[in-house]
C-alpha cells in the first residue's frame, strides 16, 4: 500500500525546465498555451478560467513545487466561481488563540479501506484550510495583502506543516465517498487533530481537488475544503495539541542498603542506576498558523504529498486573488481608457484647429509681406521723387518741409505716451484685481480605493508595477486581444517597448491615483497674547492708577527717579537674562555691542565677553 506521508524519492518527481514538461514525450501529450503569452515570453502564465488541469500542466504552473509524478490532474473549482459566488470575506479576522494551547489525547485510529468501483480502488483524502481573514492594524498597513492573510495548519512532530485532515472511512463517515461523507470526514479529522468542532459550518466549498494514479494501478483523490468559519467563529478558535502516550525506558539513580563486607552487622547505602519503563505523553500534532505570503515564498523541492498539496493550494489561492484584483484593475483601466480617449479626442481637435490657425496665419503673413513689399516699393519711388523735387526747391520750401516733419514726429511721440499711460493703467488695474483674488495653493489627493488592485501585483509594496506584469495578467484573464491590451496600458502611459533593448515601462500607480487641485489658502489668525502677559499688564495699570501724582515743581526729580527705577528694573531684568546659556546662543558681534553699551571691554574671545557680561565687570 502506498504511504502518502513518506517523502517521495527524487526520481519519482517531475523536473520541469523553463516551465516545460519533464520530457519531449510529455510535451507531445498536448502542451497547450496561450499564443499571445508565448510571444510575450510568459511561458508560466496560463488562463485563470481553466478548471481541469493535467499533471504536466500543474508542473508548469507551480514552478516552485516538485509536483509528484503520480499526479494525473487537478480540478480547480474556484476558477469557475466569481468573487460573489465564493463569498470569502476579507474584512474579518479570526483569532486562532495559539498562546498556551491546551492538549488532548490522541484518539484511536479509524479503520480505512479504499472505495472500489468498476474494479478500480480509490482512496479518498480530505484537507481543511481554515482561513483567518485579513488582519488590518496600523503596524500591518505597509504589508502586502498576502502577509496579512493567515491559515490554521497542523505541524506533525517531527515534520513539516500539513493541512488539517485525513482519510475517508466508510465505517465512520458513510459507505459512499460523496460530498456529505467527505464533509463528515473533515469534521472528524479536525476534531481528532486539533480538537476543533466544525459541525456548525454549513458551507463547505471544494476549493481544489487532486487526482493520483499509483504505480500499482490504484487511484487516490484529495479534496481541499474551505469552510465558512468566519460566520461561526467570530470570537476566535481555540485549537489544542494532540498528545500520544508512549512507554520509554528511563534511567534513574536510587539508593539501596547493602551489608558491609568487613562487618556483617552494619549496612551501608549505595547509589545505583536502575532502568525503568515509564509512560510519557509527547506532542505529536501542534497547531500552527502561516501567512499566505510565507507559503508562496517557500520553495518546495521535496516533502510529503500533504506538504506539497498545502503549498499548491497556496498557489491556487493566490491565483484566485490575482484574478479578482485583475478584474478590479480592468475596471480602473477602462475608466482611464475612457478619460484618455476624451483627452486624446480633445488633443486631436486642438491639433486640427491649430493646424488651420497656423495655415491662416501663414497665408495672412504672406499677404502682409506682399503688401509691405508693395508699400516699400511705393515709398521708395515716392522718396526718389521727393529727392528729385528737392533739387528744385527753394530755401523757404525746404524749411516748411522740416517743420512739417517735426510736427509729425511730435504727434507720434504724444501718441506713444498716451499708449504707454493706457498700458500702465491696465497693468495697475490687473495687479489690483489679482490682489483681490484669494491666495491659492496646490493640493494633492490620493484616491485610496484605486490602490489595492495595483498593490496586489506589487509584492514589494514599492509603489510601482512593471508593464509585463499587468500585460501577463490581462492575457491570463483571457478576454482581450493584444491590441486591446496595448490600448488599455497606453491609457496609463505604459507604451509597448519598441525593441528588446528599450527599458521596460513602469507604472507608478500612486501618481495615477493622485488628483491635483487648487484650493484657497486660509490665512492663520495672529496668535493672541498669552494669559500671563495680559495679567501683568492689568497689574501694572492697577499699580499706576493707585499711586498718587507728584507735584509739578518736583516734576524733574520725579522723572529722574522714574528713569532710575526703570533703569534699575531693566538692569535687574537684563542681569537675570544674562546667563551663560542664553549668551552662548548670540553672535560675537552682538556680544561686543552689549559690552560696549555696558561700558565693558569689548575685545577678546567669545568666552571672555560672556564672562564679563555675566559678572558685570572687566577681569582684573
Order of alpha helices (4+ residues) and beta strands (2+ residues): alpha-alpha-beta-alpha-beta-alpha-beta-beta-beta-beta-beta-beta-beta-alpha-alpha-beta-beta-beta-beta-alpha-alpha-alpha-beta-alpha-beta-alpha-alpha-beta-alpha-beta-alpha-alpha-alpha-alpha-alpha
